[in-house]
Amino acid sequence: MTAEIRAPRRHDLPSLFECVRTYEFHLLQPGGTADPGMPEDAILSVRNRIVEVDLRQRCWIAVEGSTVLGFCCWGWLDEVARQAKTILICVRPEARKSGLGSQLQERRMLEMREQGARELHTWSVDPSSVRWYQEHFGYRALGEEPLRHALHRWYWDDQSYWGIHRGFRDRDMLTHLVTDLPTLENAS
Ligand SMILES: CC(C)(COP(=O)(O)OP(=O)(O)OC[C@H]1O[C@@H](n2cnc3c(N)ncnc32)[C@H](O)[C@@H]1OP(=O)(O)O)[C@@H](O)C(=O)NCCC(=O)NCCS
């Protein structure tokens, strides 16, 4: 797969949102259902905290032509303690197992290290993703936590995109993982 790993540009957003929809991230649309994968009368729960993603910072895409094949982003769990957290990573199902997920994960881990992060926390509901993090990126499991549906506000300057992300259907426990981030010589 000859995809380029780079920061998103505004014109990438439609393809980027199509990409994350394959991982059950749904934009809230007027007149639609909040989560088209759930029955119309389903009761959805949300974490009270709204996940904020600035699409102009700490976001990376794998792009081939005009198609976003993969996306990832990260944020600070505790910037003073130099603890970073992953927010979301997703590769379109047809583009998986070609190394794009690893390239995205490595790119965001490099950016975290460049910004001085020393420890990276990740939460995942999917046992094969948990294995992937442990086998390829040195994570260890810290424990399990209940999953709640999460409300997201992603934004580009003053344009907001509200979405709901529940990851996988029929799974309700998250594994909390952590890995160390070695310092870079010229890290800030
Ligand atoms: C997790 C995820 C991002 C991985 O993306 P990916 O592009 O498939 O990742 P990679 O290709 O780097 O690695 C996946 C596997 O393919 C293998 N692989 C990498 N390059 C390969 C190649 N050229 N040929 C064959 N296999 C390859 C890797 O060794 C890895 O093997 P493993 O599953 O035994 O660990 C992707 O599966 C995904 O989007 N899942 C849904 C969303 C999700 O669960 N996100 C994480 C939750 S927090």
The ligand as a MOL file (V3000), in Angstrom:
LIG
                    3D

  0  0  0     0  0            999 V3000
M  V30 BEGIN CTAB
M  V30 COUNTS 48 50 0 0 0
M  V30 BEGIN ATOM
M  V30 1 C -6.1780 -1.8690 14.9210 0
M  V30 2 C -6.0090 -1.3990 13.4690 0
M  V30 3 C -5.8970 0.1280 13.4660 0
M  V30 4 C -4.7360 -1.9980 12.8800 0
M  V30 5 O -4.5770 -1.4860 11.5650 0
M  V30 6 P -3.7730 -2.3010 10.4210 0
M  V30 7 O -3.5350 -1.3540 9.3050 0
M  V30 8 O -4.4580 -3.5670 10.1220 0
M  V30 9 O -2.4240 -2.5530 11.2270 0
M  V30 10 P -1.0930 -3.2830 10.6720 0
M  V30 11 O -1.2870 -3.6760 9.2550 0
M  V30 12 O 0.0320 -2.4010 11.0030 0
M  V30 13 O -1.0300 -4.5420 11.6170 0
M  V30 14 C -2.0800 -5.5070 11.6320 0
M  V30 15 C -1.5280 -6.8980 11.4250 0
M  V30 16 O -1.1240 -7.0270 10.0710 0
M  V30 17 C 0.2440 -7.4550 10.0440 0
M  V30 18 N 0.8600 -6.8310 8.8640 0
M  V30 19 C 1.4220 -5.6100 8.7860 0
M  V30 20 N 1.8890 -5.4060 7.5310 0
M  V30 21 C 1.5660 -6.5070 6.8300 0
M  V30 22 C 1.7600 -6.9030 5.4700 0
M  V30 23 N 2.3830 -6.1060 4.5990 0
M  V30 24 N 1.2780 -8.0980 5.0930 0
M  V30 25 C 0.6420 -8.9210 5.9550 0
M  V30 26 N 0.4340 -8.5990 7.2590 0
M  V30 27 C 0.8880 -7.4080 7.6780 0
M  V30 28 C 0.8370 -6.9810 11.3220 0
M  V30 29 O 1.9710 -7.7600 11.6890 0
M  V30 30 C -0.3040 -7.1970 12.2660 0
M  V30 31 O -0.3520 -8.5520 12.6330 0
M  V30 32 P -1.0660 -8.9940 14.0000 0
M  V30 33 O -2.5460 -8.7520 13.7950 0
M  V30 34 O -0.7150 -10.4330 14.1030 0
M  V30 35 O -0.5070 -8.1520 15.0900 0
M  V30 36 C -7.2010 -1.8810 12.5800 0
M  V30 37 O -7.3700 -3.2640 12.7490 0
M  V30 38 C -8.5210 -1.1920 12.8820 0
M  V30 39 O -8.8130 -0.1180 12.3420 0
M  V30 40 N -9.3550 -1.8110 13.7280 0
M  V30 41 C -10.6630 -1.2480 14.0730 0
M  V30 42 C -10.4970 -0.0820 14.9770 0
M  V30 43 C -9.8070 -0.4860 16.2760 0
M  V30 44 O -10.0390 -1.5480 16.8190 0
M  V30 45 N -8.9510 0.4250 16.7660 0
M  V30 46 C -8.1720 0.1670 17.9730 0
M  V30 47 C -8.9930 0.2390 19.1730 0
M  V30 48 S -8.3790 1.3860 20.3530 0
M  V30 END ATOM
M  V30 BEGIN BOND
M  V30 1 1 1 2
M  V30 2 1 2 3
M  V30 3 1 2 4
M  V30 4 1 2 36
M  V30 5 1 4 5
M  V30 6 1 5 6
M  V30 7 2 6 7
M  V30 8 1 6 8
M  V30 9 1 6 9
M  V30 10 1 9 10
M  V30 11 2 10 11
M  V30 12 1 10 12
M  V30 13 1 10 13
M  V30 14 1 13 14
M  V30 15 1 14 15
M  V30 16 1 15 16
M  V30 17 1 15 30
M  V30 18 1 16 17
M  V30 19 1 17 18
M  V30 20 1 17 28
M  V30 21 1 18 19
M  V30 22 1 18 27
M  V30 23 2 19 20
M  V30 24 1 20 21
M  V30 25 1 21 22
M  V30 26 2 21 27
M  V30 27 1 22 23
M  V30 28 2 22 24
M  V30 29 1 24 25
M  V30 30 2 25 26
M  V30 31 1 26 27
M  V30 32 1 28 29
M  V30 33 1 28 30
M  V30 34 1 30 31
M  V30 35 1 31 32
M  V30 36 2 32 33
M  V30 37 1 32 34
M  V30 38 1 32 35
M  V30 39 1 36 37
M  V30 40 1 36 38
M  V30 41 2 38 39
M  V30 42 1 38 40
M  V30 43 1 40 41
M  V30 44 1 41 42
M  V30 45 1 42 43
M  V30 46 2 43 44
M  V30 47 1 43 45
M  V30 48 1 45 46
M  V30 49 1 46 47
M  V30 50 1 47 48
M  V30 END BOND
M  V30 END CTAB
M  END
